[in-house]
Amino acid sequence: MGGGKSAVGLLAVVAGLAGCATTSVSVDRAATTGIEPGDSVAVILGRPTDCEAHAGKECPDAFLAEATEKDFERCLAAAMLAERSDLTVIPTDELRRAAFPGSRFEDAPRSIAALLPLAQSAEFRRRIAALKLRYVLLVRVATETANAKPVFAASSGGVWGVGGEWDRISSVTAEILDLREARQSGALTASSYGRAGFVVPVLVIIPLPPVPYSAMTETEACKALGKAVVEFLQRADG
């Protein structure tokens, strides 16, 4: 019983190591914006910078995946709707069916350079007219780690552990394309910093499985970005 309580105490210590993420948002405005009743927004996962040279083939970045696009679509939608409940967020797969009939996730355009000519196309506008889509958020995600170091953790009950720890830095950038005006409105980047690592608990002489921990930097950056996007779209000058 005592050993179990001690192990729980060590888990609390491990949880404390992760701490909270620190998040900031930067804004780069290129044009005025605004949201009118009925306007909708869609999220497209952009091709990471590291993938541009690969022309979509054997892209080494794990963030370029359909499941990841859905995750960030849901995260951003929840954050944006919390700020403005009357905003409509068009599911990306619904946009893809309307704009690019028969296309796969891998075939969809994933850059402002590819999307901007479409915004100027009468045929493209006709295909998506029913969606009342005003803005497309082209989202790019990056996470880096740095400053790895060993760690030691111990609980008051005598359970201790050793492991490793590192900084975890995530950034989520949204380039905003105004389809009505056929122009890029600007870009916002939310950056989140926290710690991640693992501890291998040892109870007397019996090693236990490693316990990982991590600040939710991608989630925190995504939530902050969603809030900032709504403020950006509503305020033409900020």
Buried (B, 14 or more C-beta within 10 A) or exposed (E): EEEEEBBEBBBEBBEEBBEEBEBEBEBEBEEEBEBEEEBBBBBBBBBBEEBEEBEEEEBEBEBBEBEBBBBBBBBBBEBBBEBBEEBBBBBBBEBBEBBBEEEEBEEBBBBBEEBBEBBEEEEBBEBBEEBBBBBBBBBBBBBEEEEEEEBEBBBEBEBBBBBBBBBBBBBBBBBBBBBBBBBBBBBBBBBBBBBBBBBBBBBEEEEBEEBEBBBBBBBBBBBBBBBBBBBBBBEEEE
